[in-house]
Amino acid sequence: MTDPVRKILIVGGGSAGWMAAAYLSRALSDTVAIELVESEAVGTVGVGEATIPPIREFNRMAGIDEVEFVKATDATFKVGIEFENWGVPGDRYLHAFGHVGQELDAMVRLHHWWLLGKQAGGPDYPQWQELFLGRAAADLDRFAIDQRPGSELSRLLPHAYHFDSLSYGKYLRKVAESRGVKRTEGKIVAVHRASDTGEVTGIGLDDGATLEADFFIDCSGFRSLVLGEAMEVPFDDWSHWLPADRALVVQTENVGETISPMTRAIAHSVGWQWRIPLRSRTGNGHVFSSAFSSGDEATERLLATISGDLRGDPRIITFRTGRRQDAWSGNVVGIGLAAGFLEPLESTSIHLVQASLERLVELFPTKAIDPVLRDRFNAQTQQEWEQVRDFVIAHYAVMQRDDSEFWRHCRTMELPDTLSTILELWRSHGSVAIDGGHLFQLGSWTSLLLGQNLEPDRPHPATARAQPQPIADRIAHIAASLRKSAEGLPDHGQFLARMAGTAS
């Protein structure tokens, strides 16, 4: 290479900054120096994190041991997200990770056979979610890991984590610094740019020092200090599709002896509430729209529906949904909140950081940045963000609730064309109009759409070769066998205790 990048400066810490430091220090050549600047006087958003399975690949690539990670971050395991009161009040469905328990046909997807069997299934006919092992495991608070490559359990019960984000950042800092990443304490007061190229040349600190680098990664949070403010990259506001702009958060003591291996997303009259179980506490939050609810009303809703003694007072986080039009501008890449924000309904915040880092390594430039690399990065980032955005919007768009102005607004709002196409093809034919690169594949879309009562008008034409009753019997057998498999798994809390070395 000619004129390679010799130094990277990461602007901001928190989960995003230290993920970048840990990952890049493992992925890039030893000739690239990495420095991270942050200020302890500047707080982080960190409220506890729920993740999705690709984080396991990030940890592996970053050289992180799973047992050590679980111990260090107060982590629990997660097999999916349970949605309560979505569709209509009283509904409950699990967006489970992994594959369905068994396919009936190589040409026709299982949800078509499930729809056919429903004609003869009767009142005890299994729900669609019961064809995922995660449903039974979550009901029974059971969990286990099978490390053997290609095992049936790893296929049917892949896992993610809940963890304390502040502890995760500290753990990643330890990992990164052990590989030579330098941390500098300082409050940023200026961003210096070259007069001829517009590229960033250095970061000015409040003590008068200037930190120089060849390439800059903006992890400064909602402020987007380098990408948004200095590089003046415009922000695309998506609040007309996702009107929530506040999150009220508080931690509580754990109640009871069991630890559920799932995130809970509970719909309210305005927005929704999360519950994230860690080993030592529970994270709670209420996402709502200030256009439809006051902060006091939101506090009343949250406090009326949580369990356990409070750990501190609830606090409000204000946000705007959307993304910077370009995540890479000049010699600056925005990661995490500096690049954009999507509400945490599907636990994608950490994944979007991970995906950006993986993409950056693949397209990493020399000092003479080739616009082809930058444009490719921006196009792929835009596509991924918009695909995740559409999946999150879909939860609101197919809601049947009519008990508040907020939900009536969500049900009648105009949708992105890309999402309208997906919903129209699903309604008419039971097909999902997504490509193979979409983060959320068929299992995720069927969990959402069938879980919120949006069934296709008819099953696939090929199902006409079968009779409903035999299919209904097969579906019932699959559900029963998965339940039996889950009963054989260990208790989730006990499994965690053994892994963390705290079992008595």
Helices and strands as residue ranges (DSSP letters): E 7-11, H 14-27, E 33-38, E 49-50, H 55-61, H 66-73, E 76-78, E 80-84, E 92-96, H 110-117, G 128-131, H 133-140, H 152-156, E 160-163, H 165-178, E 182-185, E 188-193, E 200-205, E 210-212, E 215-218, G 221-223, I 225-230, E 235-237, E 246-252, E 263-267, E 272-277, E 282-288, H 295-303, E 310-318, E 322-324, E 328-329, E 332-334, G 336-338, E 340-341, G 344-346, H 349-362, H 371-397, H 405-412, H 417-429, H 442-451, G 461-465, H 468-487, H 492-500
